[in-house]
Amino acid sequence: MPDFHLYIGYRHTSSWSLRGWLPLKKSGVAFDETLIRYRTPEGKARLNQLSPTGKVPLLVHQRGGAAVKVWFEFWTTASDWAINVGGKPWNSLPAFVPVTFEVMVLFAGVSTVIAFFIVARLVPGKKAVMPYPGVTDHRFVLVLEETDAAFDVGKVRAMLESFNAVHVEERVEEAA
């Protein structure tokens, strides 16, 4: 049984469902797939049970970190550091539920920040490239990249000067 389960909508007409299905298929990850007909009342009700947002695609990891975390919490309180805190028995599994939820929220936040750093290519020690001296002290910079053949430098310069731009500069950078 695969560890991942993908709930998708109509893959042939919904680009959102295809966006979840295609990377998994191309990467060769083993996953189960369930089509949810979200345009029907029964399908929408089923989707709302699975996902808090009620949207597809939804990727579910079958045996996730929560089970490992609960085991670790149980091991530390029952086996390794057996101690009676607050009169609770040593094997009080319901006491672990709030802590497990909070750890899940913590991991979600930390993994989001790590994903942001990876996507933005921010690494520790990376030297920032300042496009203009003094940009962090008392000025801000607006950088426009010309990617369209219809881009008219003269019209853009006139527009910026009509808004009282302090300094307008055109740079041509060499391709790296």
Backbone hydrogen bonds, N-H to C=O, Kabsch-Sander energy under -0.5 kcal/mol:
donor,donor_aa,acceptor,acceptor_aa,energy
4,F,30,A,-0.8
5,H,60,V,-2.4
6,L,32,D,-3.4
7,Y,5,H,-0.6
7,Y,58,L,-3.1
8,I,6,L,-0.6
8,I,34,T,-2.4
11,R,9,G,-1.1
13,T,10,Y,-0.9
14,S,10,Y,-2.7
15,S,13,T,-0.6
18,L,14,S,-1.8
19,R,15,S,-2.0
20,G,16,W,-1.0
21,W,17,S,-1.9
22,L,18,L,-2.8
24,L,20,G,-0.8
25,K,21,W,-2.3
26,K,22,L,-2.7
27,S,23,P,-1.9
28,G,24,L,-0.9
28,G,25,K,-0.5
29,V,24,L,-1.1
32,D,4,F,-2.4
34,T,6,L,-2.6
36,I,8,I,-3.1
36,I,34,T,-0.5
37,R,35,L,-0.6
38,Y,36,I,-1.9
40,T,37,R,-1.7
44,K,40,T,-2.5
45,A,41,P,-2.1
46,R,42,E,-2.2
47,L,43,G,-2.5
48,N,44,K,-2.2
49,Q,45,A,-1.3
50,L,46,R,-1.5
51,S,47,L,-2.8
58,L,7,Y,-2.3
60,V,5,H,-2.9
60,V,58,L,-0.5
62,Q,3,D,-4.3
62,Q,60,V,-0.6
64,G,61,H,-0.5
64,G,62,Q,-0.7
67,A,64,G,-0.8
68,V,64,G,-0.9
69,K,65,G,-2.8
70,V,66,A,-2.6
71,W,67,A,-2.3
72,F,68,V,-2.6
73,E,69,K,-2.7
74,F,70,V,-2.7
75,W,71,W,-2.9
76,T,72,F,-2.6
77,T,73,E,-2.0
78,A,74,F,-2.8
79,S,74,F,-0.6
79,S,75,W,-1.7
80,D,75,W,-2.8
81,W,76,T,-2.3
83,I,77,T,-0.8
85,V,83,I,-0.9
86,G,84,N,-0.6
88,K,85,V,-1.4
92,S,89,P,-1.2
93,L,91,N,-1.5
95,A,92,S,-0.8
96,F,93,L,-2.0
97,V,93,L,-0.5
97,V,94,P,-0.9
99,V,95,A,-0.5
100,T,96,F,-2.6
101,F,97,V,-2.3
102,E,98,P,-2.3
103,V,99,V,-2.4
104,M,100,T,-2.1
105,V,101,F,-2.3
106,L,102,E,-2.4
107,F,103,V,-2.8
108,A,104,M,-2.3
109,G,105,V,-2.3
110,V,106,L,-2.7
111,S,107,F,-2.7
112,T,108,A,-1.7
113,V,109,G,-2.0
114,I,110,V,-2.5
115,A,111,S,-2.3
116,F,112,T,-2.2
117,F,113,V,-2.3
118,I,114,I,-2.2
119,V,115,A,-2.7
120,A,116,F,-2.7
121,R,118,I,-0.7
122,L,117,F,-2.5
123,V,121,R,-0.7
126,K,123,V,-1.9
130,M,128,A,-0.7
135,V,132,Y,-1.3
137,D,134,G,-0.7
138,H,134,G,-1.6
139,R,134,G,-0.9
143,V,141,V,-0.6
144,L,142,L,-0.5
145,E,143,V,-0.5
146,E,144,L,-0.5
147,T,145,E,-0.8
151,F,148,D,-1.5
153,V,151,F,-0.7
156,V,152,D,-2.0
157,R,153,V,-2.6
158,A,154,G,-2.4
159,M,155,K,-2.3
160,L,156,V,-2.5
161,E,157,R,-2.5
162,S,158,A,-1.8
163,F,159,M,-0.9
163,F,160,L,-0.6
164,N,161,E,-1.6
165,A,160,L,-1.4
171,R,169,E,-0.5
173,E,171,R,-0.5
